[in-house]
């Protein structure tokens, strides 16, 4: 269960980040078809790209752990 609670917390952080990205997209007054690079939006949010990459890797691993059968 500790893996699951960590996964839920990480997932919540990710969903918060996605909400902020959508808000930033609107703040730039651009649409999806305007093809604004994510790096521009992340820079506006002050997100460190390396940390984002590491977080994604950790989330992939945690999803794998959650899917593993108990006792393995």
C-alpha positions in Angstrom: 0.0 0.0 0.0 2.9 2.4 0.5 3.7 2.1 -3.2 0.1 2.9 -4.0 -0.1 5.9 -1.7 3.1 7.3 -3.3 1.6 6.6 -6.7 -1.6 8.5 -5.8 0.4 11.5 -4.5 2.6 11.5 -7.6 -0.4 11.2 -9.8 -2.0 14.1 -8.0 1.1 16.2 -8.5 1.1 15.3 -12.2 -2.6 16.2 -12.6 -2.0 19.5 -10.8 0.9 20.2 -13.2 -1.3 19.4 -16.2 -3.9 21.8 -14.9 -1.3 24.5 -14.6 -0.1 23.9 -18.1 -3.6 24.3 -19.5 -4.0 27.5 -17.5 -0.6 28.8 -18.8 -1.7 27.9 -22.3 -4.8 30.1 -21.9 -2.7 32.8 -20.2 -0.5 32.9 -23.3 -3.7 33.4 -25.3 -2.8 30.7 -27.7 -4.7 27.6 -28.9 -3.5 24.1 -29.3 -3.2 24.6 -33.0 -0.8 27.4 -32.5 1.9 24.8 -31.7 3.5 26.4 -28.7 6.3 24.2 -27.5 5.8 22.6 -24.1 9.2 23.9 -23.1 7.9 27.4 -23.4 4.9 26.7 -21.2 7.1 24.8 -18.7 9.5 27.7 -18.6 6.6 30.0 -17.9 5.6 27.7 -15.0 9.2 27.5 -13.7 9.3 23.7 -14.1 12.7 22.2 -14.3 12.7 19.9 -17.4 15.2 17.4 -15.9 13.0 17.0 -12.8 10.0 16.5 -15.0 11.8 13.8 -16.9 12.8 12.1 -13.7 9.3 12.3 -12.3 7.9 10.7 -15.5 10.3 7.8 -15.2 9.4 7.3 -11.6 5.7 7.3 -12.4 6.2 4.7 -15.1 8.0 2.5 -12.6 5.4 3.0 -9.9 2.6 2.1 -12.3 4.5 -1.1 -13.0 4.8 -1.9 -9.3 1.1 -1.3 -8.8 0.3 -3.8 -11.5 2.6 -6.5 -10.1 0.9 -9.3 -8.3 1.2 -9.3 -4.5 4.1 -11.3 -3.1 6.3 -10.9 -6.1 
